[in-house]
């Protein structure tokens, strides 16, 4: 279901807007229009729709107009022409108080530099949206505290933003947006100011959150990796134009033009994912302690049919299967060593995924990931393929 | 060439201003009379009240306020006690109280007028374009000039003194309010807008709190400027320390002039440090 529709929206800054708009209709380029009229095109005839409950990422480099575009969506900036429709209603047709109502109830924004009010406590920041709506003190406090609790920030509620780290500040920014319970979240480079590790955590948190709350999220980024990681669909912008809209896979496999292709190639080269990133937690049995009964019990618990075998130092020894364990248990054996299999391939945890793709597809068993001799994780075909699809490593489409 | 220039008749600027002034004085005289009598009695009342407070109590109160405002440091408190005792010792206590009344009245009126004008200016480029040159004009015009309309409107006394002081002291508050609001980071203004704040909500909940310290710096300047008008205003009969300076000047009494001037400086330092430390407080 369409939640938000952007219909031929153009934004022009500067003078001679009328004549610049005519040139837009004639499909003149951004630089040509600048030269002829002196007007700058922020957003050039953009059209797309965003479905309810999806994460729609708008990706572009600086100056591509993505920040202008997201501000057009809640009319912080008025479009020069075209319409923004939310649930079928055109924002341009609304008067000030109707527009305020939309901003208060339907869409909340998260900012690149967090946009927290330095003179207000974390709680008062989180309450802001509810406060301007005129919600009673008790109710807004309850809602804000709930939102902070969900973000794990309740203990900090009486502190000021400057006392929190960047990652925590942005969690407050997100909590403030969610306290309003909007349908749409606008996130303007929300994670760009954070350092890479925290950024990845925040991306994961956003994805987890989306599972729970199912908002419609419009996310701006300049980072294709981030776009691919979190976006259900991605729009790529350049010079104010939307060049391509599609799933991450569409964009990697069928780039609309050279510009998009150069981006995706860049991703392939830069993003060197190691098996460490794709491995999952191994479910193991200790060869020196555990017998077949324990092994069977653990398999039932974890719902698997294969266990990796390690010794006390967690050094990889091999694997056992459910069938073998069952038979050994019937025979009354006390140790798993009698039916331990050792033909499972191992790879070092710092190997590139590309380099183990062959092994994965040939091997009948999962692959053990080790660091030295120590068991670190396990590679399972499905998970590896999934990680390739979402993180776009390998770039097989281009080769 | 000279002849040619001389042939241009002199523009009647002075005459026109005078005509306007005459018109104002004759048509609005009842209003001016009302302000004059009302203001005079209000200020006399306050001065009488201040004089009634036992000087030692007054000094202790000022010292306590200084102590608390400077976050429990003794420097300003000690300075206040010593300075005020000196003024009392020199027999200038009543003059000081008159000066305090004048400065407080002028500052409060300047703030009440100045802050809203500053806010208005920050919200509109157009308003800024018109008001800025007027402020420049008000600040560069010598303070003495304001005495002339002040006398025309209100006669002599403390009310015209306040009137002239307000005009002279108003610009910093207006300018700093404008500046403070314009300096609020754009992202915070956007955040406020994006959550559906009305203009007033944005102003009260975000812009004014964030501009507060800049506005306070402007108010500090306004207070000091109105203090600097004290001597000038004494020329039209405003009582206070300024009158002592003026009379010492007229009689060429260097010693008396020095004492009165020093008293003004002491008062200025106390009031400056006090308003500044109020600003630093969270």
Interface residues (C-beta under 8 A of the other chain):
Chain A: X71 X74 X76 X100 X101 X102 X103 X104 X105 X107 X108 X109 X111 X112 X113 X115 X116 X117 X118 X119 X128 X129 X131 X132 X133 X180 X186
Chain B: X187 X188 X190 X191 X192 X193 X194 X195 X196 X197 X198 X201 X205 X206 X209 X210
